[in-house]
Structure formats: C-alpha cells, structure tokens
Amino acid sequence: MTAPSASHPADPQAGPRGVLSGHLVDAVLAAAVTVILVLIISADIGGETDSDPFAYLWAVGLGALMLVRRRYPVLVLAVSVLGLFAYYSFGYPAVGVAVPVAAALFSAAEAGKLRWAIGAALVVLAASVFFRLTEGAPASVVVGYELAGHVLLMAAAMALGDGLRSRRRLVAEARRTIELTAESERRRTFERARAQREAVARDLHDALGHRTTVISLHADVAREALGRGDSSDAGAALDVVTESSQAILAELRRTVRLLRAPEEASAPAGTLAGVLEGLPTLVGPGMELTTSVEVDAPLPGVVEAAAVRILEEAAVNIVRHSGASRAAVDARVRDGELELSVVDDGCPGQGPPSVPAAFRTSPSAPSQASPAATGYGIIGMRERAEALGGSLIAGPENGGFAVRGVLPLVPDGLMGDGRGGDDKNDRNDR
C-alpha cells in the first residue's frame, strides 16, 4: 500500500467513485465561495470604489481556486491572501478578511499544511489590524470586536480541515490494521495447516516405514525358511508379518481420525519400554544389540511418543542402510532431559546380509541427495526433537553412524509445530 503524500490526504474512498466524489465536493465549495463573495460585494458596504465587473471576476477567480485546492493547497492559500490584498488595494467594497480566505485555510489544514494556514492567517490579521488602525478606526472596534470574529472564523476553518484530515488518517489506519490482521490470520491458518500436514507426514513415514521394513524383512526370512523346509521359523516370521500388518491398519485408522477430527485423535500407540523390547525382532538375530535404559519415572506423553518414533526410525535406518554387526541403544533421564542415542558400526549404503537386496541402498548411491529423492527420516526425527525444544544430531561417528537426541521433560513446544532441515551427513534415507 502506497502511503499518501502530504499534499494528498488519504481518501477513505478509493477508486473512480472516490475521485468523482472529491471533484464534486471541490465544485460545490468553489460555487459556495463564489456566491458568498458575490453577495457580499453586491451589498456595497464601504469602499472607495464602487463594485464593477472586475470585483465580481475576482470573486469568481477566488472560488475557482477551490478546484485545484487538493493538488496545490499552499499555492491556493498564497494566491487567496495576495488576491485579498489586491482587492482592497483597488478600494472595492469591504468583504471582510476571514470570509475570502476561510476556504483556503480549510484546504491547507485538510492537506496537512496547518503551519502554513496559521502563518497565512496571522499575516492577514496583522495586515487588517494595521490598515484599519491607520485609517483611523477605533482600536476598541478593530481589536475588541472585528478581530475576535475574524479569529474565530479562521480558527474554525482550520480546525475543521485538520479534523477531517485526522479522521481520514484514522480511517486509513483502521483499514490498514484490518488488512494486516486478515493477512496475519491467513498466515497463521497456513502455518497451522502446514504443521498438521508435517505431523501426519512424520507419523506416516515413521510408523508405516518401520512396519513395512519389518514386514519385508520377515517375509524374506519366511521365504528362506520355507526353502529350507523349516516351517517353525517360517511360521514365526509370518506371525510378525501379520502383527505388523495389523499395526499398519491401526496406524492408518488413527491418521484418518486425526484428519477428520484432530481434537478426538489419540496419541500414537507405543511406549519406550515396548519399542526397546521389540528392537531385537526388527534388527534380526544376526546383529549384536545392546540396550541401556535409565528411566525411573513415567515420561510425559508427548516426550515418550517422540522418543518412540525417534528410536524406531533410527533402528529402521540401521536395518535398511548399514552393514552393521553391532548396535547400541541408550535412553536415560539426566538433569530434566531424556537423552537418546542409537550408535552402530555400519557404513552408509550397505544393508546387512539378512536384508533382501531389493531393500538395500546401493553402495554407489550418492550420500548427498534431496529429501524428495532420499527420504525424510532424519528430518522427521530432528523435527520431533525441536518441536519439544530439544535437539538431535545424526552423522558418521567412529566408522559407524550415530543418532543422538535430547528431549526436555518439560517441552517448550508442541508436537507437530517443529520444523527441521536436512543433514549434510545424512544417509540416503535417514
């Protein structure tokens, strides 16, 4: 929005209709000034010279100045004052000093030129008093009677103009405030919608990614077991596939409820103890897994939910993207914070031998890629930590890979509001 210049006060009516209304007001004011001056001149009060066509032409000219008062308020004021002095210099009948310049004073004040208006009024009043006293008029009449009337009329004209300008400015500021408020509300609505989409995306990625990895892994185990004729191992693997499939359906139902009625949706199922208990099943028997838990008291719901998702995603990454033979998972509460760490000895791009080749990342795949091409694992983990006022780092460490997060037990934020970025050292789908 372009700020109006000092010479052009903000018009509350924008567009052609507002311009037309302004021209109409100027035309009415011009006609009023002309008619009033013509009537006063026709009264033929005082003066050394009788009124003639030039006197009336002067009245018309003074009125015509009102047609350009918005564009040139100071010039109109100056011409009106000089014209008044010129009129009296010819000895025409008295028309007062306040009436001929009142409209010009009003226009200058309306345009924000109040100082110019006050200065012009003082010049006119000083000249009037000086010449009236020089002509021999009684001081009591000039100062005590005439001057008061002139001052009141001039002050009223300037006050009216300045008040109208102030009102227009307030209207413009109110409109601007409404526009800014509406824009701010649109932005807040957009941010809320985006936060909800990111929350749903994180839940789908973490829950479904975790479960589908389990299904893929154990389906392959079942296939190999059937090939060996080992029905017991195949049955156990298929039980895991069935359980994970049911968990996926439950997660999908929860997500649908969240989208339809966010206030009624429950938190994702799962506890820290539960996910730690299920990690050996996920990583498979071919990996040496150690866990250490030092959590003596129940965790806040949002903190535990974030911790569950982070640990699940970190474990999935080990299975899918590293050739690790050992992994260590640590969770402990220290100084009012939950500290999480998942460390393995694998290398990016090499899935373990037990993982089907179709689910491994090629060793030759570039380690740096866009999220759209690689995945959102670490992005989602970092967002969950930062949403609670915590932090998370992930990257190569001592020839392996480490994920370390810190979650405050008194969250600073809300789940779903955090946003994260990619990591320079992210694995292909981490």
C-alpha positions in Angstrom: 0.0 0.0 0.0 1.5 3.3 -1.1 1.5 6.0 1.6 -0.3 9.2 0.6 1.8 12.3 0.2 1.4 15.2 2.4 -0.3 17.1 -0.3 -2.8 14.4 -0.9 -4.6 13.2 2.2 -5.6 9.6 2.3 -9.1 9.3 0.8 -11.2 6.7 2.5 -13.0 6.1 -0.8 -10.6 4.5 -3.3 -11.2 4.2 -7.0 -13.1 6.2 -9.5 -16.1 6.8 -7.3 -13.9 8.3 -4.6 -12.2 10.6 -7.2 -15.6 11.7 -8.6 -16.9 12.4 -5.0 -13.8 14.6 -4.3 -14.3 16.6 -7.5 -17.9 17.1 -6.7 -17.0 18.4 -3.2 -14.5 20.8 -4.7 -17.0 22.1 -7.3 -19.6 22.7 -4.5 -17.0 24.5 -2.4 -16.0 26.7 -5.4 -19.6 27.6 -6.1 -20.2 28.4 -2.4 -17.2 30.7 -2.2 -18.1 32.5 -5.4 -21.8 33.0 -4.4 -20.9 34.3 -0.9 -18.4 36.8 -2.1 -20.7 38.0 -4.9 -23.5 38.6 -2.4 -21.1 40.5 0.0 -19.7 42.6 -2.9 -23.3 43.3 -4.0 -24.1 44.7 -0.6 -21.6 47.5 -1.5 -20.6 48.3 2.1 -17.8 50.8 2.5 -15.0 51.1 0.0 -13.8 54.0 -2.1 -14.7 52.4 -5.5 -18.0 51.0 -6.5 -18.1 47.4 -7.4 -17.6 46.7 -11.1 -17.2 43.5 -13.2 -13.6 43.1 -12.1 -14.7 42.9 -8.5 -17.1 40.1 -9.4 -14.4 38.5 -11.6 -12.2 38.5 -8.5 -14.9 36.6 -6.6 -15.2 34.0 -9.4 -11.4 33.6 -9.5 -11.2 33.1 -5.8 -13.9 30.5 -6.0 -12.2 28.8 -8.9 -9.1 28.2 -6.9 -11.0 25.6 -4.9 -11.0 23.3 -8.0 -7.2 22.8 -7.5 -7.0 23.1 -3.7 -6.2 19.4 -3.2 -3.3 19.4 -5.6 -1.8 22.8 -4.7 -3.1 23.7 -1.2 -0.2 26.1 -0.3 -0.4 27.8 -3.7 -4.1 28.3 -3.4 -3.6 29.7 0.1 -0.9 32.2 -1.1 -3.0 33.3 -4.1 -6.0 33.8 -1.9 -4.1 36.0 0.5 -2.4 38.0 -2.2 -5.8 38.3 -4.0 -7.4 39.7 -0.9 -4.7 42.3 -0.5 -5.0 43.2 -4.2 -8.8 43.5 -3.9 -8.6 46.0 -1.1 -5.8 47.9 -2.8 -8.3 48.9 -5.5 -10.7 50.3 -2.9 -13.5 47.9 -3.6 -16.4 47.4 -1.1 -15.5 45.6 2.2 -15.8 41.8 2.2 -14.0 41.2 5.5 -10.7 39.3 5.8 -11.8 35.9 7.2 -14.5 35.0 4.7 -12.4 35.3 1.5 -9.6 33.1 2.8 -11.6 30.7 5.0 -11.9 28.1 2.3 -8.2 28.3 1.5 -7.3 27.9 5.2 -9.6 24.9 5.4 -8.0 23.3 2.3 -4.4 23.8 3.6 -5.2 22.4 7.0 -7.0 19.4 5.4 -3.9 18.8 3.3 -1.7 18.7 6.4 -0.3 22.2 5.9 -1.5 23.5 9.2 1.6 25.7 9.9 1.2 27.4 6.5 -2.5 28.0 7.3 -1.7 29.5 10.7 1.0 31.7 9.2 -1.2 33.0 6.5 -4.0 33.7 9.0 -1.6 35.7 11.2 -0.4 37.7 8.2 -3.9 38.6 7.1 -5.0 39.5 10.6 -1.9 41.6 11.2 -2.3 43.5 7.9 -6.0 44.0 8.6 -5.5 45.4 12.1 -2.6 47.7 10.9 -4.5 49.2 8.0 -7.8 49.6 9.9 -6.0 51.5 12.7 -4.1 53.5 10.1 -7.4 54.5 8.6 -8.5 55.9 11.9 -10.9 53.1 13.0 -11.3 52.9 16.8 -8.9 50.4 18.4 -11.8 49.1 20.6 -13.8 48.2 17.4 -10.9 46.8 15.4 -9.3 44.8 18.2 -12.2 44.1 20.6 -14.9 43.4 18.0 -13.8 42.8 14.5 -10.6 40.9 15.3 -12.4 38.3 17.6 -14.9 37.4 14.8 -12.1 37.0 12.2 -10.0 34.9 14.6 -12.9 32.6 15.4 -13.9 32.1 11.7 -10.3 31.4 10.6 -9.7 29.0 13.6 -12.9 27.2 12.9 -12.0 26.7 9.2 -8.5 25.4 10.1 -9.9 23.1 12.9 -12.5 21.7 10.5 -9.8 20.9 7.9 -7.4 19.4 10.3 -10.2 17.3 12.0 -11.3 16.0 8.6 -7.7 15.1 7.8 -7.2 13.3 11.1 -10.5 11.4 10.6 -9.3 10.2 7.1 -6.0 9.2 8.5 -7.7 7.2 11.3 -9.9 5.5 8.7 -6.9 4.6 6.5 -5.0 3.3 9.6 -8.1 1.2 10.6 -8.3 -0.2 7.1 -4.6 -1.0 7.1 -4.9 -2.6 10.5 -7.8 -4.8 9.2 -5.8 -5.8 6.2 -2.8 -6.7 8.3 -4.9 -8.6 10.7 -6.5 -10.6 7.9 -3.1 -11.3 6.4 -1.7 -12.4 9.7 -4.7 -14.7 10.2 -4.2 -16.2 6.8 -0.6 -16.8 7.6 -1.4 -18.4 10.9 -4.0 -20.6 9.2 -1.5 -21.6 6.6 1.2 -22.4 9.2 -1.3 -24.4 11.3 -2.3 -26.4 8.2 1.3 -27.0 7.2 2.2 -28.1 10.8 -0.6 -30.6 10.7 0.5 -31.9 7.3 4.0 -32.2 8.6 2.8 -34.1 11.7 0.8 -36.5 9.6 3.7 -37.0 7.2 6.1 -37.7 10.1 3.7 -40.3 11.6 3.1 -42.0 8.3 6.7 -42.1 7.5 7.8 -43.3 10.9 5.0 -45.8 11.6 4.5 -47.2 8.2 8.2 -47.1 7.3 9.0 -49.0 10.4 6.3 -51.6 10.0 6.8 -52.2 6.2 10.5 -52.7 6.9 9.6 -55.4 9.5 7.2 -57.0 7.0 9.7 -57.0 4.2 12.5 -58.4 6.4 10.4 -61.2 7.9 8.7 -62.1 4.6 12.1 -62.8 3.2 13.0 -64.8 6.3 9.8 -66.8 5.9 10.7 -67.4 2.2 14.1 -68.6 3.1 12.8 -70.8 5.9 10.2 -72.4 3.6 13.0 -73.0 1.1 14.9 -75.0 3.8 11.7 -76.7 4.8 11.8 -75.1 8.3 8.1 -74.5 8.9 8.5 -73.3 12.5 10.8 -70.4 11.6 8.5 -69.5 8.6 5.5 -69.5 10.9 7.2 -67.2 13.4 8.2 -64.8 10.7 4.7 -64.8 9.2 3.3 -64.1 12.7 5.5 -61.0 12.8 4.2 -60.0 9.3 0.6 -60.4 10.5 1.2 -58.4 13.6 2.9 -55.6 11.7 0.2 -55.5 9.1 -2.4 -55.1 11.8 -0.3 -52.3 13.4 -0.2 -50.6 10.0 -4.0 -50.7 9.7 -4.4 -49.3 13.2 -2.0 -46.5 12.4 -3.9 -45.7 9.2 -7.2 -45.6 11.2 -5.6 -43.3 13.8 -4.3 -41.0 11.0 -7.8 -40.9 9.4 -9.3 -39.9 12.7 -6.6 -37.2 13.1 -7.5 -35.8 9.7 -11.3 -35.9 10.3 -11.3 -34.8 14.0 -7.9 -33.6 15.3 -9.3 -33.0 18.8 -10.5 -36.6 19.1 -7.4 -38.3 17.8 -5.4 -40.3 20.4 -1.6 -40.3 20.7 0.2 -42.9 18.7 0.4 -46.3 20.4 3.7 -47.4 21.8 5.8 -46.9 24.8 9.6 -46.6 25.3 9.8 -49.9 27.0 7.7 -51.5 24.3 9.9 -50.2 21.4 13.1 -51.3 23.2 11.6 -54.8 23.7 10.7 -55.0 20.0 14.1 -53.9 18.6 15.7 -57.4 18.6 12.8 -58.5 16.3 13.3 -55.6 14.0 17.1 -55.8 13.6 17.1 -59.6 13.4 19.2 -62.3 15.1 22.3 -61.5 13.0 23.1 -58.3 14.8 24.5 -57.8 18.3 22.2 -55.4 20.0 22.7 -53.9 23.4 20.2 -51.6 25.2 20.6 -49.4 28.3 17.7 -47.7 29.9 17.8 -45.4 32.9 14.3 -44.0 33.1 12.9 -44.4 36.6 9.6 -42.3 36.3 6.9 -42.2 33.7 7.6 -39.8 30.9 5.2 -37.1 29.6 3.1 -38.4 26.8 4.4 -36.2 24.1 8.0 -36.8 25.1 7.6 -40.6 25.2 5.8 -40.5 21.8 8.6 -38.6 20.2 11.2 -40.9 21.8 9.4 -43.9 20.5 9.3 -42.5 16.9 13.0 -41.5 17.0 14.2 -44.9 18.2 12.0 -46.7 15.7 13.3 -44.6 12.8 16.9 -45.0 13.9 16.5 -48.7 14.2 14.9 -48.9 10.7 17.8 -47.0 9.3 20.3 -49.5 10.7 18.4 -52.4 9.1 17.9 -50.7 5.7 21.1 -48.7 5.2 24.0 -50.1 7.1 26.1 -53.2 7.2 26.3 -53.0 10.9 27.0 -56.1 13.0 26.6 -54.3 16.4 24.3 -51.5 17.6 23.8 -49.9 21.0 20.6 -48.1 22.1 20.7 -45.9 25.1 17.9 -44.0 26.9 18.4 -42.1 30.1 17.0 -39.2 32.1 19.5 -36.7 33.2 19.1 -33.1 34.5 15.4 -32.9 33.4 16.1 -34.2 29.9 15.7 -37.5 28.1 18.9 -38.4 26.3 18.6 -40.9 23.4 21.4 -42.4 21.4 21.5 -45.1 18.7 25.0 -46.0 17.6 26.0 -48.7 15.1 29.3 -49.8 13.4 27.9 -49.9 9.9 28.6 -47.8 6.8 26.1 -45.8 4.7 24.6 -47.7 1.8 25.3 -51.3 2.9 22.4 -53.2 4.3 23.2 -56.3 6.4 23.3 -59.7 4.7 20.0 -60.7 6.1 18.2 -57.8 4.4 17.0 -58.7 0.8 19.0 -56.9 -1.9 15.9 -55.2 -3.2 15.7 -53.3 0.1 19.3 -52.2 0.4 20.7 -48.9 -0.8 23.3 -49.2 -3.4 26.9 -48.6 -2.1 27.5 -46.4 -5.1 24.5 -44.2 -4.5 25.4 -40.6 -3.7 25.4 -39.8 0.0 24.0 -36.3 -0.6 20.6 -36.0 -2.3 17.5 -34.1 -2.0 14.8 -35.2 0.5 12.4 -35.9 -2.3 15.0 -38.4 -3.8 16.1 -40.0 -0.5 13.6 -39.7 2.3 12.7 -37.8 5.4 13.9 -40.0 8.2 16.4 -37.7 9.9 14.4 -34.6 9.0 11.4 -36.1 10.9 13.5 -37.1 13.9 15.0 -33.7 14.1 11.6 -32.0 13.8 10.2 -34.1 16.6 13.1 -33.2 18.9 13.0 -29.4 18.0 9.2 -29.3 18.4 9.7 -30.1 22.1 12.5 -27.6 22.5 15.2 -30.3 22.2 17.8 -31.2 19.6 19.0 -34.1 17.5 22.2 -34.7 15.6 23.0 -37.6 13.2 26.0 -38.5 11.2 29.1 -40.7 10.9 30.9 -41.5 14.1 34.0 -43.7 14.6 33.5 -45.6 11.4 29.8 -46.1 12.0 26.7 -43.9 12.4 25.2 -42.3 15.4 21.9 -40.6 16.2 21.8 -38.6 19.4 18.8 -36.6 20.7 17.9 -34.6 23.8 14.3 -34.1 24.7 13.4 -31.9 27.7 10.8 -33.4 30.0 9.0 -30.1 30.2 8.5 -29.5 26.5 9.0 -25.9 25.2 6.9 -26.5 22.1 4.1 -28.7 20.8 4.3 -31.9 18.8 3.8 -31.1 15.2 4.9 -27.5 15.3 8.6 -28.1 14.8 10.4 -27.9 11.6 13.8 -29.2 10.7 16.3 -29.3 7.9 18.4 -31.9 6.1 21.7 -33.0 7.5 25.0 -32.8 5.5 25.9 -36.3 6.7 22.5 -37.9 6.4 22.4 -41.4 5.0 20.5 -42.0 1.8 17.1 -42.5 3.5 17.9 -41.2 7.0 
